[in-house]
């Protein structure tokens, strides 16, 4: 798969269609985001580590086992210990969309390519709708997440609309080659869940309301207000953050005023969250933020019929939608 991605990126760069290709780079044993602007640099392009990366939330949760051992396990451990196909999509992820927004603001006339997974593409759809990016200035090259990562994320669609596929056609599905990627009527693997809520949300909702409230307050009390959840979020682009508004959340307190701090962000993200899970991975206090935002997404879907990123609808369309179904 990685050679196909490199070939597509090379074609885009050599043709002058894009100024740079935003992806991941592996150098000196480390993986990080990089804007590839020449073909020579593509030797360092990677799709993420493939040896299994331990979920920081899970490992940190173990350190707090004395306070949460009787509570339901919400997040699963990402470390499988299994060596995967070195050419396939790995588990290292970065908020590439967030980086692209910043680059595009500085170079508005240039067109850029970007590596996208399912959640990345959902983010791009929302950013297009919110006028943060120009769809005519973005070329997407899609990859599907590995099955074990999709399982852990409980992802509805762990693949973009179009993805690079280097396997032979063996199942009779019709595939159409589009700009080096393939569009298929069959998903690269099965979605984790067809019904809502997902297991992590359902497990928590099985608790009595008082116990559920205490469970959340116990987690929120560990917050050190590092703003890691905000800073890594690919959908946070406000120039002035409400979490730093003293009229909404009192400043100078650690932990921050809770549950106001976290609920204020959850409400703000209700029509933006693309369920990428980077907030949970970044949180040093192991607060299960992804579960919180999954629930906010479920409420949004139930009330308006819209789940962020699964359509090209703009916020102004929401009030005109029927109150059933998803778009």
Backbone bond lengths (Angstrom), bond angles and torsions (degrees), N, CA, C in turn:
res aa  C-N    CA-C-N  psi(-1)  N-CA   C-N-CA  omega(-1)  CA-C   N-CA-C  phi
1 X - - - 1.455 - - 1.527 112.09 -
2 X 1.344 116.08 -40.32 1.460 118.79 -175.81 1.527 111.53 -64.29
3 X 1.327 117.22 -34.45 1.460 119.10 179.06 1.525 111.07 -67.36
4 X 1.325 116.69 -34.19 1.465 120.22 176.56 1.528 110.63 -66.36
5 X 1.338 115.65 -41.42 1.469 119.49 178.29 1.528 109.96 -62.90
6 X 1.322 116.72 -43.97 1.463 120.35 179.20 1.531 111.01 -62.12
7 X 1.326 116.10 -39.52 1.468 119.98 179.28 1.518 111.36 -63.21
8 X 1.327 116.18 -43.21 1.469 120.37 179.21 1.525 110.43 -64.41
9 X 1.350 116.07 -45.64 1.462 120.35 179.56 1.528 110.51 -61.46
10 X 1.332 116.57 -40.22 1.464 120.79 178.63 1.521 111.15 -62.36
11 X 1.325 117.13 -44.53 1.460 121.39 179.20 1.526 111.35 -62.28
12 X 1.321 116.48 -41.99 1.461 120.65 -179.08 1.527 111.55 -66.01
13 X 1.329 116.04 -40.76 1.467 120.33 -179.88 1.525 111.48 -70.40
14 X 1.329 116.83 -45.93 1.462 120.28 -177.52 1.526 112.42 -66.80
15 X 1.326 116.46 -31.59 1.465 119.88 179.53 1.520 112.63 -77.67
16 X 1.330 116.41 -12.75 1.460 120.39 -177.54 1.505 113.31 79.19
17 X 1.332 116.73 9.55 1.467 120.18 -179.82 1.521 111.43 -66.95
18 X 1.340 116.35 -32.37 1.457 120.94 178.73 1.524 109.96 -127.36
19 X 1.324 115.18 153.76 1.469 121.34 175.86 1.521 110.82 -83.11
20 X 1.325 115.87 -32.98 1.458 120.91 -179.65 1.509 110.47 -159.12
21 X 1.337 115.34 159.72 1.463 121.16 179.31 1.518 108.31 -117.63
22 X 1.330 117.05 115.82 1.462 122.58 -177.13 1.529 109.56 -88.62
23 X 1.323 115.20 117.98 1.461 120.04 -176.46 1.522 108.34 -152.47
24 X 1.324 116.49 -153.50 1.455 122.39 178.71 1.525 109.76 -112.07
25 X 1.316 115.61 146.01 1.459 121.97 -178.30 1.523 109.35 -125.42
26 X 1.316 116.00 135.73 1.452 120.74 175.99 1.513 108.90 -110.87
27 X 1.319 116.04 120.26 1.463 121.42 -178.54 1.515 109.07 -150.30
28 X 1.311 116.61 134.01 1.469 122.39 -178.71 1.528 111.12 56.15
29 X 1.323 116.25 35.17 1.458 120.77 177.08 1.514 115.36 78.91
30 X 1.320 117.17 2.79 1.460 121.27 -178.06 1.530 110.50 -114.62
31 X 1.321 115.80 149.26 1.459 122.02 178.71 1.515 109.33 -116.46
32 X 1.320 116.14 134.00 1.458 120.41 178.85 1.515 110.58 -158.83
33 X 1.322 117.36 169.13 1.466 120.71 179.39 1.518 111.61 -69.68
34 X 1.331 115.88 148.13 1.466 120.05 -179.09 1.516 109.56 -155.46
35 X 1.328 115.95 141.44 1.461 121.82 174.78 1.525 107.94 -97.26
36 X 1.323 116.16 106.31 1.459 121.54 179.78 1.526 108.67 -81.80
37 X 1.333 116.18 119.49 1.462 120.79 -176.82 1.524 112.70 -114.49
38 X 1.324 116.70 -3.48 1.462 120.09 176.40 1.522 109.03 -140.55
39 X 1.316 115.49 153.96 1.465 120.93 -178.70 1.523 110.97 -63.68
40 X 1.313 117.79 -33.84 1.463 121.67 -178.00 1.530 111.94 -60.89
41 X 1.319 117.37 -29.14 1.458 121.00 -177.86 1.520 113.10 -75.26
42 X 1.325 117.28 -16.67 1.460 120.81 -172.04 1.523 113.57 -66.71
43 X 1.327 117.90 -14.79 1.463 120.09 176.61 1.520 111.17 -61.38
44 X 1.349 116.77 -24.36 1.464 121.26 -178.08 1.530 112.60 -93.01
45 X 1.325 116.92 -1.83 1.467 119.89 -178.26 1.522 110.47 -67.39
46 X 1.320 117.31 138.25 1.460 121.48 175.47 1.521 109.00 -140.17
47 X 1.316 116.08 168.43 1.462 121.46 -178.15 1.519 111.97 -109.39
48 X 1.319 117.22 14.20 1.456 121.32 -177.96 1.514 110.30 111.59
49 X 1.343 116.83 158.71 1.459 119.62 179.96 1.523 109.38 -66.77
50 X 1.317 116.15 152.97 1.463 120.64 -176.66 1.519 112.89 -124.52
51 X 1.331 117.08 17.66 1.461 119.73 -179.47 1.512 112.30 -103.78
52 X 1.330 116.44 -0.64 1.460 119.74 -179.25 1.504 110.48 94.48
53 X 1.316 117.15 120.79 1.455 122.17 -179.13 1.513 109.28 -112.19
54 X 1.291 117.49 125.75 1.452 119.97 -178.17 1.512 110.53 -64.67
55 X 1.302 115.83 133.27 1.460 121.82 178.31 1.521 108.77 -69.95
56 X 1.323 116.34 119.17 1.461 120.24 -177.10 1.514 110.92 -59.80
57 X 1.335 116.65 -35.74 1.455 119.06 -178.91 1.518 110.72 -63.35
58 X 1.325 116.87 -41.10 1.454 120.08 -178.28 1.517 110.87 -67.56
59 X 1.332 117.25 -44.24 1.456 120.00 -177.79 1.522 110.79 -67.56
60 X 1.315 117.08 -37.70 1.462 119.55 177.73 1.517 110.48 -69.27
61 X 1.336 116.53 -35.53 1.461 120.81 179.25 1.519 110.62 -58.63
62 X 1.336 116.94 -35.88 1.450 120.08 -179.64 1.524 110.90 -63.43
63 X 1.321 116.52 -31.91 1.466 119.27 179.70 1.516 111.27 -71.45
64 X 1.346 115.77 -18.78 1.454 119.91 178.44 1.524 111.15 -105.09
65 X 1.333 116.35 20.99 1.466 120.20 -174.20 1.521 112.23 -60.20
66 X 1.331 116.64 -26.04 1.446 118.45 179.70 1.512 113.28 -67.15
67 X 1.334 116.78 -21.62 1.463 119.31 -177.84 1.512 113.27 -105.33
68 X 1.324 116.98 -15.74 1.462 117.93 -175.19 1.527 113.39 -127.57
69 X 1.338 117.93 8.65 1.452 118.60 -174.00 1.525 112.70 -63.30
70 X 1.316 118.38 -24.60 1.452 120.56 -179.89 1.514 112.70 -90.24
71 X 1.310 116.36 -0.37 1.460 120.76 -178.04 1.524 110.06 -93.72
72 X 1.338 118.05 159.54 1.465 120.12 179.27 1.515 111.52 -67.57
73 X 1.326 116.45 141.89 1.462 120.92 178.25 1.521 108.34 -75.88
74 X 1.326 115.92 120.13 1.462 120.35 -174.48 1.515 111.52 -98.06
75 X 1.322 117.57 -40.83 1.457 120.84 -177.73 1.528 109.42 -108.58
76 X 1.306 118.17 143.25 1.448 122.14 -179.68 1.518 110.44 -99.33
77 X 1.328 115.84 155.97 1.454 120.70 -179.66 1.513 110.19 -76.36
78 X 1.305 117.19 132.67 1.455 121.65 -177.58 1.523 112.30 -84.38
79 X 1.312 118.91 -15.68 1.465 120.33 -175.01 1.520 110.17 -75.66
80 X 1.291 116.70 108.54 1.465 120.88 -179.80 1.518 111.41 -94.92
81 X 1.326 116.76 -21.15 1.443 119.71 -177.87 1.518 113.28 70.65
82 X 1.306 116.61 9.35 1.463 121.18 -175.90 1.515 110.60 -104.31
83 X 1.317 116.17 130.71 1.461 120.39 176.62 1.517 109.01 -75.94
84 X 1.332 116.97 129.08 1.444 121.15 -177.17 1.524 110.84 -108.21
85 X 1.294 116.05 174.02 1.455 122.74 177.52 1.523 109.42 -57.82
86 X 1.318 116.85 118.23 1.459 120.98 -174.92 1.523 113.19 -66.15
87 X 1.329 117.16 -16.81 1.465 119.04 -179.93 1.514 112.42 -94.10
88 X 1.334 117.10 -4.60 1.457 120.57 -175.36 1.513 112.83 -90.53
89 X 1.332 114.51 179.96 1.461 120.37 179.07 1.519 110.02 -69.87
90 X 1.321 116.37 132.95 1.451 120.85 -179.82 1.512 112.09 -100.95
91 X 1.337 115.83 -167.45 1.456 120.65 -173.10 1.524 114.07 -101.94
92 X 1.318 118.24 -12.97 1.463 119.56 177.65 1.522 109.62 -69.12
93 X 1.327 115.80 125.03 1.460 120.20 -178.23 1.524 109.36 -133.99
94 X 1.308 115.09 147.43 1.457 121.82 177.33 1.530 108.20 -135.40
95 X 1.329 117.48 158.48 1.474 120.36 178.56 1.524 111.25 -76.44
96 X 1.324 115.97 71.20 1.468 120.35 -176.56 1.522 111.79 -61.21
97 X 1.332 117.19 -34.37 1.471 119.86 178.65 1.524 111.60 -61.00
98 X 1.326 115.93 -40.14 1.459 120.92 -179.76 1.532 110.20 -63.27
99 X 1.326 114.99 -41.55 1.465 120.29 177.96 1.523 110.16 -65.30
100 X 1.336 116.25 -40.45 1.463 120.38 -179.79 1.521 111.69 -63.76
101 X 1.321 117.85 -38.08 1.464 121.11 177.63 1.524 110.10 -59.44
102 X 1.324 116.33 -44.63 1.474 120.23 -178.83 1.527 111.06 -66.45
103 X 1.330 116.36 -41.55 1.466 119.52 178.99 1.520 110.24 -64.17
104 X 1.320 116.48 -44.36 1.465 121.27 -176.78 1.526 112.18 -65.57
105 X 1.315 116.73 -31.47 1.471 119.22 177.53 1.527 110.91 -65.85
106 X 1.312 116.04 -31.36 1.462 120.22 -179.56 1.527 112.67 -87.20
107 X 1.334 116.21 -24.99 1.465 120.96 -179.68 1.533 109.34 -131.08
108 X 1.330 117.11 66.43 1.472 121.28 -172.53 1.525 114.83 -64.89
109 X 1.324 118.23 -22.30 1.465 119.91 -178.13 1.524 112.86 -89.62
110 X 1.337 117.82 -7.73 1.459 121.38 -177.27 1.524 111.48 -92.39
111 X 1.322 115.20 152.44 1.461 122.31 177.00 1.527 108.71 -106.36
112 X 1.335 116.50 136.88 1.455 120.98 -177.04 1.528 110.60 -126.87
113 X 1.328 115.77 146.70 1.461 121.56 171.93 1.514 108.76 -94.45
114 X 1.314 116.54 156.39 1.458 120.23 -179.34 1.520 109.97 -150.40
115 X 1.325 116.05 140.43 1.459 122.50 175.56 1.517 108.52 -81.00
116 X 1.325 118.21 127.69 1.468 120.51 -176.69 1.516 111.93 -130.45
117 X 1.313 114.86 140.68 1.457 122.92 166.55 1.529 107.46 -99.83
118 X 1.311 117.09 -173.31 1.458 119.57 -179.34 1.514 112.94 -59.95
119 X 1.349 117.00 -45.71 1.465 120.14 -178.53 1.527 110.96 -68.86
120 X 1.337 116.85 -35.08 1.465 120.11 177.92 1.524 110.50 -62.20
121 X 1.317 116.25 -42.32 1.461 119.25 -179.31 1.525 111.29 -68.15
122 X 1.331 116.89 -37.43 1.468 119.02 175.14 1.524 110.08 -60.00
123 X 1.342 115.10 -38.74 1.459 119.34 177.91 1.514 112.08 -64.80
124 X 1.327 116.87 -42.06 1.463 120.03 179.17 1.529 110.81 -61.57
125 X 1.319 117.05 -40.35 1.468 120.17 179.38 1.523 110.89 -60.09
126 X 1.329 116.36 -41.74 1.466 119.34 179.32 1.532 110.37 -70.81
127 X 1.317 117.47 -39.18 1.460 120.45 179.67 1.524 111.17 -66.53
128 X 1.326 117.07 -35.41 1.468 120.02 174.58 1.530 109.62 -63.91
129 X 1.335 115.57 -46.08 1.468 120.22 -177.74 1.524 112.12 -65.11
130 X 1.333 116.17 -30.90 1.464 120.98 -178.83 1.531 111.89 -93.50
131 X 1.326 116.71 11.80 1.465 122.70 174.91 1.522 113.63 60.65
132 X 1.321 116.14 32.70 1.459 120.50 176.27 1.528 111.96 -94.37
133 X 1.325 115.87 -19.99 1.467 121.78 177.25 1.529 108.60 -141.08
134 X 1.321 115.53 150.16 1.458 121.85 176.70 1.529 108.43 -95.08
135 X 1.337 118.59 116.29 1.470 119.79 -177.80 1.526 113.64 -59.70
136 X 1.322 117.35 -24.15 1.457 120.23 178.15 1.526 112.60 -76.12
137 X 1.329 116.14 -10.07 1.463 120.86 -179.11 1.530 112.17 -108.95
138 X 1.333 116.33 13.26 1.463 120.60 -178.01 1.526 109.33 -130.36
139 X 1.333 116.66 127.27 1.467 122.36 175.49 1.520 107.77 -113.15
140 X 1.313 116.72 118.97 1.459 121.96 -175.97 1.531 111.56 -94.27
141 X 1.323 115.64 135.85 1.464 122.27 171.53 1.519 106.39 -121.95
142 X 1.318 116.43 111.42 1.456 120.68 -169.61 1.512 115.00 -96.88
143 X 1.331 115.37 147.90 1.463 122.72 171.80 1.516 107.97 -135.08
144 X 1.304 117.00 149.65 1.464 121.99 176.98 1.528 109.44 -91.47
145 X 1.316 116.78 144.08 1.462 121.09 177.85 1.521 109.97 -71.20
146 X 1.345 117.52 151.68 1.467 119.70 174.79 1.528 110.33 -63.64
147 X 1.320 116.36 153.36 1.458 121.11 -173.71 1.524 112.43 -59.00
148 X 1.347 117.89 -42.49 1.461 118.70 -176.64 1.525 111.63 -65.38
149 X 1.331 116.99 -35.45 1.463 119.67 176.96 1.520 110.56 -68.31
150 X 1.337 116.52 -40.39 1.462 120.31 177.18 1.520 110.87 -61.81
151 X 1.331 117.09 -39.15 1.457 121.10 178.57 1.523 110.97 -62.80
152 X 1.332 116.04 -45.49 1.457 120.38 -177.36 1.523 111.57 -67.23
153 X 1.320 115.95 -34.34 1.462 120.31 -179.39 1.522 112.52 -80.29
154 X 1.334 117.82 -12.04 1.468 122.47 -174.65 1.532 109.16 51.48
155 X 1.320 114.88 47.60 1.463 120.82 -171.25 1.521 111.40 -83.67
156 X 1.316 116.27 133.93 1.462 121.45 177.26 1.518 111.38 -66.42
157 X 1.325 116.95 -43.16 1.462 122.02 -179.91 1.523 109.21 -139.19
158 X 1.338 118.27 90.51 1.473 121.10 -178.74 1.518 112.83 -82.70
159 X 1.308 117.30 33.47 1.457 122.46 177.42 1.521 108.90 -150.81
160 X 1.316 118.05 152.77 1.470 120.93 176.00 1.528 110.45 -82.23
161 X 1.329 116.57 178.06 1.465 120.93 -179.58 1.526 111.36 -61.91
162 X 1.348 116.28 -36.16 1.460 122.02 177.84 1.519 107.40 -129.93
163 X 1.325 116.27 137.63 1.451 118.61 -178.18 1.522 111.01 -142.06
164 X 1.323 114.75 156.62 1.461 121.12 176.27 1.518 107.77 -75.92
165 X 1.330 115.93 131.18 1.460 120.74 -177.98 1.515 107.71 -137.21
166 X 1.330 116.73 118.63 1.455 119.18 -177.72 1.520 112.63 -106.51
167 X 1.325 117.05 20.01 1.454 120.27 178.06 1.522 110.44 -96.25
168 X 1.314 114.99 158.64 1.462 119.89 179.22 1.523 109.71 -77.28
169 X 1.311 115.65 153.29 1.454 121.95 177.43 1.534 107.97 -77.44
170 X 1.344 116.50 107.81 1.452 120.31 -176.23 1.519 113.04 -124.03
171 X 1.327 117.39 -9.94 1.463 119.92 -173.99 1.523 113.41 -107.14
172 X 1.317 116.95 4.64 1.450 119.59 178.47 1.506 114.30 82.76
173 X 1.329 118.10 2.43 1.461 119.45 -179.44 1.520 109.80 -74.38
174 X 1.310 115.97 148.54 1.460 121.27 179.99 1.513 109.45 -87.63
175 X 1.324 117.33 128.57 1.445 122.02 -179.40 1.518 110.00 -124.96
176 X 1.290 114.73 137.88 1.456 120.38 -179.31 1.513 108.24 -117.20
177 X 1.333 118.23 122.74 1.458 121.92 -178.44 1.516 109.36 -81.14
178 X 1.329 115.92 123.45 1.461 121.35 -176.26 1.522 108.31 -131.70
179 X 1.338 116.60 110.45 1.464 121.48 178.07 1.524 112.33 52.53
180 X 1.318 116.89 40.82 1.456 120.02 177.17 1.511 114.01 85.47
181 X 1.317 118.02 -8.44 1.460 120.63 176.56 1.513 108.00 -108.32
182 X 1.310 115.64 167.42 1.444 118.95 -178.37 1.511 110.78 -120.44
183 X 1.321 114.88 136.21 1.447 121.31 176.53 1.515 107.53 -105.71
184 X 1.322 116.99 125.62 1.450 120.19 -173.78 1.513 110.47 -125.32
185 X 1.341 115.58 151.81 1.455 119.00 174.64 1.522 110.61 -86.69
186 X 1.322 116.31 2.59 1.458 121.28 178.09 1.521 108.50 -124.29
187 X 1.326 116.72 130.55 1.453 120.72 -178.98 1.522 109.93 -67.80
188 X 1.362 118.27 152.69 1.463 121.04 178.99 1.518 112.62 -62.31
189 X 1.306 118.19 -28.38 1.453 122.82 170.53 1.515 107.37 -158.05
190 X 1.296 116.14 169.56 1.456 119.50 -172.80 1.530 111.00 -73.74
191 X 1.342 117.73 141.83 1.464 119.64 173.78 1.520 109.39 -62.43
192 X 1.328 115.31 148.92 1.454 119.88 -174.93 1.519 111.64 -67.36
193 X 1.291 117.98 -37.38 1.462 120.56 -174.66 1.514 110.33 -142.55
194 X 1.274 115.42 143.61 1.455 121.14 176.93 1.520 110.72 -107.30
195 X 1.323 116.26 -15.79 1.452 120.41 -176.61 1.518 110.31 -117.55
196 X 1.298 115.59 154.62 1.458 122.51 175.24 1.527 107.83 -115.81
197 X 1.333 119.50 149.82 1.463 125.28 0.54 1.524 111.83 -77.85
198 X 1.340 115.72 165.81 1.454 120.61 178.39 1.529 108.96 -73.58
199 X 1.310 115.83 171.47 1.460 120.30 -172.53 1.519 112.75 -61.60
200 X 1.332 117.26 -41.53 1.468 119.12 -178.03 1.519 111.76 -64.20
201 X 1.328 116.69 -38.89 1.463 120.34 177.87 1.526 110.41 -71.19
202 X 1.325 117.10 -44.18 1.457 121.27 -178.96 1.522 111.10 -61.74
203 X 1.342 116.98 -38.96 1.460 120.77 -180.00 1.517 110.97 -62.75
204 X 1.317 116.04 -40.76 1.455 119.86 179.55 1.524 111.30 -71.81
205 X 1.321 116.59 -38.18 1.466 119.95 -179.71 1.522 112.44 -70.31
206 X 1.330 117.10 -12.91 1.463 119.68 177.14 1.528 111.74 -72.81
207 X 1.329 116.35 -14.74 1.470 120.38 177.49 1.522 110.63 -76.48
208 X 1.310 115.46 155.74 1.463 120.00 172.17 1.527 108.95 -64.57
209 X 1.342 116.33 153.62 1.467 120.95 -174.88 1.528 111.87 -55.37
210 X 1.322 117.70 -42.03 1.462 120.68 -179.07 1.518 110.95 -65.44
211 X 1.321 116.45 -43.46 1.467 120.36 179.61 1.527 110.57 -65.88
212 X 1.319 115.68 -38.62 1.463 119.71 178.96 1.517 110.66 -65.14
213 X 1.319 117.66 -41.19 1.467 121.72 177.54 1.528 110.31 -62.56
214 X 1.331 116.49 -46.16 1.465 120.39 179.97 1.527 110.55 -62.47
215 X 1.337 116.48 -37.67 1.466 120.87 179.85 1.520 110.35 -61.11
216 X 1.311 117.16 -46.26 1.466 120.85 179.77 1.523 111.34 -67.72
217 X 1.314 117.79 -42.48 1.462 120.28 -178.92 1.524 110.71 -63.47
218 X 1.320 115.89 -34.98 1.458 120.30 178.21 1.530 111.03 -63.33
219 X 1.332 116.22 -39.02 1.455 120.77 178.11 1.525 111.35 -73.95
220 X 1.315 117.48 -44.48 1.464 120.50 -178.93 1.522 111.35 -60.96
221 X 1.333 117.83 -30.47 1.468 121.54 -177.82 1.525 111.75 -65.24
222 X 1.334 117.76 -17.45 1.460 120.54 -179.93 1.522 112.86 -86.30
223 X 1.308 117.58 -6.32 1.466 121.20 -176.18 1.532 111.11 -62.99
224 X 1.340 115.90 133.52 1.468 120.77 178.07 1.538 110.91 -106.66
225 X 1.307 116.41 9.67 1.467 122.80 178.11 1.528 111.96 51.81
226 X 1.331 114.66 51.79 1.466 119.78 178.13 1.531 111.30 -85.51
227 X 1.327 116.41 -12.07 1.472 123.31 -177.28 1.524 112.42 64.01
228 X 1.351 116.50 19.21 1.452 119.44 178.04 1.516 112.71 -61.23
229 X 1.338 116.87 -37.84 1.468 120.87 179.76 1.518 110.75 -62.63
230 X 1.323 116.37 -40.46 1.462 120.67 179.38 1.519 111.79 -72.61
231 X 1.329 115.66 -43.57 1.460 119.27 -173.21 1.523 113.09 -68.87
232 X 1.330 117.55 -29.45 1.466 119.38 -179.20 1.520 111.84 -91.88
233 X 1.305 117.72 -13.38 1.468 121.00 -175.32 1.532 110.92 -66.48
234 X 1.335 118.07 123.59 1.464 120.31 -179.97 1.520 113.46 -70.99
235 X 1.343 116.97 -9.51 1.461 120.51 -178.85 1.517 112.75 -106.09
236 X 1.331 117.83 4.50 1.465 121.58 175.91 1.523 108.51 -93.92
237 X 1.330 116.20 111.07 1.465 119.30 -178.75 1.526 112.53 -136.21
238 X 1.330 117.15 6.39 1.467 120.05 -179.39 1.532 110.52 -63.51
239 X 1.317 116.48 139.92 1.461 120.74 178.02 1.522 110.90 -76.20
240 X 1.322 117.21 -27.80 1.461 122.12 175.17 1.521 107.71 -121.68
241 X 1.328 116.95 123.31 1.464 121.75 -174.29 1.526 110.91 -94.87
242 X 1.324 115.70 129.75 1.462 120.81 179.98 1.526 111.70 -65.85
243 X 1.340 117.25 -22.86 1.462 120.18 179.33 1.519 112.05 -71.48
244 X 1.322 116.84 -12.31 1.465 121.19 176.75 1.519 111.66 -109.79
245 X 1.332 115.66 15.51 1.464 121.71 177.47 1.524 108.60 -92.69
246 X 1.309 116.66 114.31 1.464 121.04 -176.02 1.522 112.53 -64.32
247 X 1.334 116.70 -19.16 1.459 119.59 177.41 1.524 112.60 -75.93
248 X 1.322 116.02 -17.67 1.467 120.38 -179.44 1.518 111.86 -107.29
249 X 1.325 115.59 -47.79 1.461 121.41 179.60 1.517 108.11 -128.88
250 X 1.322 116.73 121.78 1.460 120.04 -178.48 1.522 110.64 -60.66
251 X 1.319 116.61 132.17 1.457 121.14 -179.95 1.525 110.63 -88.69
252 X 1.324 115.64 164.91 1.459 120.41 176.29 1.503 114.58 78.68
253 X 1.342 118.95 16.34 1.450 121.34 -179.77 1.529 110.32 -123.01
254 X 1.338 116.41 134.66 1.456 122.72 174.53 1.528 107.72 -133.93
255 X 1.320 118.29 122.23 1.461 125.80 -3.39 1.526 110.67 -65.04
256 X 1.325 116.48 158.99 1.464 119.29 178.94 1.528 110.27 -67.42
257 X 1.295 115.69 162.81 1.459 120.62 178.55 1.530 109.33 -53.86
258 X 1.314 115.67 118.62 1.467 118.98 -178.04 1.523 109.95 -126.70
259 X 1.333 117.64 147.21 1.472 126.06 11.08 1.540 114.76 -87.03
260 X 1.339 118.29 9.17 1.466 120.28 -174.17 1.528 111.83 -56.76
261 X 1.329 117.07 -45.78 1.458 121.26 -175.75 1.530 110.88 -56.88
262 X 1.322 117.04 -51.91 1.462 120.83 -174.86 1.527 112.20 -76.19
263 X 1.312 116.74 -34.26 1.464 118.30 178.81 1.526 110.92 -72.16
264 X 1.344 117.30 -32.37 1.467 120.26 176.73 1.526 109.77 -62.23
265 X 1.320 116.43 -41.88 1.468 118.76 178.32 1.527 111.64 -70.79
266 X 1.321 117.10 -37.54 1.464 120.26 179.60 1.530 110.84 -62.09
267 X 1.322 116.48 -42.31 1.463 120.18 178.11 1.518 110.21 -65.06
268 X 1.336 116.12 -42.14 1.465 120.93 -179.44 1.526 111.24 -63.35
269 X 1.347 116.88 -32.33 1.455 121.37 -176.55 1.521 113.50 -92.51
270 X 1.326 117.99 -0.91 1.467 121.07 -173.26 1.518 112.81 -55.74
271 X 1.328 117.68 -39.42 1.460 119.42 -179.18 1.535 111.78 -104.22
272 X 1.341 115.60 14.96 1.462 119.85 178.32 1.523 113.78 -121.49
273 X 1.322 117.33 -33.28 1.463 121.16 -171.36 1.525 111.28 -58.21
274 X 1.332 116.09 128.55 1.464 122.45 -177.95 1.525 111.30 -106.00
275 X 1.334 117.21 7.25 1.458 122.86 176.80 1.525 112.03 60.87
276 X 1.331 116.41 46.98 1.471 119.87 176.74 1.524 111.11 -85.80
277 X 1.334 117.64 -25.43 1.455 121.40 176.82 1.513 115.66 80.79
278 X 1.330 118.06 5.76 1.460 119.53 -179.09 1.522 112.46 -64.76
279 X 1.334 116.82 -29.08 1.467 120.13 179.27 1.521 110.79 -62.67
280 X 1.336 116.82 -43.34 1.467 120.18 178.74 1.516 111.62 -65.94
281 X 1.328 116.67 -38.79 1.462 119.94 179.82 1.527 111.25 -66.55
282 X 1.324 116.92 -33.27 1.469 120.38 -176.46 1.523 112.56 -82.13
283 X 1.322 117.73 -21.29 1.470 120.67 -172.78 1.523 111.77 -68.95
284 X 1.339 118.79 117.34 1.465 121.14 -179.83 1.521 112.71 -75.32
285 X 1.341 117.09 -12.18 1.461 121.17 -178.89 1.520 112.65 -100.06
286 X 1.316 117.00 4.86 1.468 122.27 176.70 1.522 113.39 59.73
287 X 1.320 117.25 35.32 1.463 120.18 174.79 1.532 107.69 -77.66
288 X 1.326 118.67 127.54 1.472 121.25 -176.31 1.525 111.73 -75.40
289 X 1.321 115.64 67.64 1.462 121.28 -175.56 1.523 112.42 -63.56
290 X 1.330 115.78 -34.23 1.459 117.91 -178.56 1.525 111.35 -62.23
291 X 1.329 116.44 -38.52 1.456 120.10 177.73 1.526 110.77 -63.18
292 X 1.326 116.45 -40.04 1.457 121.02 178.26 1.520 111.05 -61.80
293 X 1.331 116.83 -44.52 1.461 120.28 -177.34 1.528 111.95 -76.74
294 X 1.340 116.92 -27.44 1.463 118.64 172.57 1.531 109.80 -61.65
295 X 1.316 115.91 -42.22 1.458 119.85 178.98 1.522 110.48 -65.20
296 X 1.337 117.42 -41.48 1.468 120.42 177.07 1.523 110.42 -60.88
297 X 1.350 116.67 -38.95 1.455 120.56 177.83 1.513 112.24 -65.63
298 X 1.347 116.51 -36.95 1.459 120.19 177.31 1.522 111.00 -63.97
299 X 1.330 116.49 -41.78 1.467 120.58 178.62 1.519 110.00 -63.61
300 X 1.322 116.10 -43.77 1.467 120.93 178.89 1.523 110.45 -59.16
301 X 1.318 116.53 -43.75 1.452 121.23 -178.98 1.524 111.36 -65.88
302 X 1.335 116.04 -43.43 1.463 119.91 -178.56 1.517 112.57 -66.86
303 X 1.329 116.77 -36.85 1.461 120.55 -175.02 1.519 113.25 -83.67
304 X 1.330 117.38 -33.96 1.465 119.19 -173.32 1.527 114.21 -119.08
305 X 1.338 116.39 -13.54 1.453 118.79 -176.36 1.513 113.06 82.24
306 X 1.320 118.61 7.25 1.465 122.52 -177.31 1.516 109.92 -118.74
307 X 1.326 115.98 130.63 1.459 121.61 170.51 1.520 106.72 -114.26
308 X 1.332 118.00 120.69 1.464 121.81 -171.67 1.522 114.17 -51.00
309 X 1.328 115.33 129.17 1.443 121.70 174.76 1.512 115.62 89.20
310 X 1.325 117.42 -10.66 1.458 119.47 -179.46 1.526 112.02 -90.56
311 X 1.322 116.76 4.59 1.455 121.33 174.61 1.523 107.60 -152.90
312 X 1.321 116.53 175.85 1.458 121.69 179.05 1.532 111.60 -99.85
313 X 1.328 116.79 17.68 1.460 120.69 -178.07 1.519 111.10 -67.24
314 X 1.311 116.26 146.77 1.456 122.27 175.00 1.522 108.76 -95.88
315 X 1.327 118.06 160.98 1.460 120.02 179.60 1.524 113.21 -54.83
316 X 1.324 118.02 -32.96 1.460 120.43 -178.74 1.522 112.44 -68.66
317 X 1.340 116.58 -17.97 1.458 120.26 179.28 1.517 112.28 -78.62
318 X 1.329 117.46 -22.13 1.451 121.44 -169.31 1.527 111.88 -59.73
319 X 1.314 117.19 -42.36 1.469 120.09 -177.63 1.507 113.44 -66.61
320 X 1.324 117.84 -16.54 1.468 121.20 -178.57 1.512 113.35 -98.08
321 X 1.348 116.95 5.15 1.453 120.21 -176.20 1.508 111.03 -91.55
322 X 1.351 117.67 152.23 1.466 120.21 172.29 1.522 109.58 -65.02
323 X 1.300 117.22 159.75 1.458 121.65 -173.18 1.512 112.89 -90.24
324 X 1.313 119.54 12.44 1.464 121.48 178.54 1.526 108.80 -129.83
325 X 1.332 114.21 153.10 1.460 119.69 176.86 1.508 112.74 83.69
326 X 1.336 115.77 170.72 1.457 121.79 179.19 1.502 110.23 -120.68
327 X 1.349 115.85 151.67 1.448 121.92 -178.59 1.511 110.53 -123.24
